[in-house]
Amino acid sequence: MWTPRQDKFSIGRMYFANPNSGERFYLRLLLTVLKGPTSWADLKAFENVRYNTFKEACIARGLLEDDKEWS
């Protein structure tokens, strides 16, 4: 008989995003680091600055060494 696991609470899965997939990759990177974002704007904001792209937000947060790391 199958019984569900009781170890951890899981909301869902996050699929792999290739660095060549552009903004999808940077969005996934932000989602793995940030806790509790409630909007797209929350993901693109850092230290009271709103960035135009997820890539710019990742660079501002120091998640990438430089602009050429994943391009």
C-alpha angles and dihedrals in degrees: 000000000000119000125182120247117260098194105092140009111240126187099185149304133285114212126219118270119199115228087237090062091081119207092014089063093048091047090053090048091053092046091055092053107036122076119217106351110176101191145017087258090059090056093050096046126087128167093351093307121115114212124206097226138031088239092059090049091052091050092049091051091051094244091133127050092224141330093278099054095093103017 
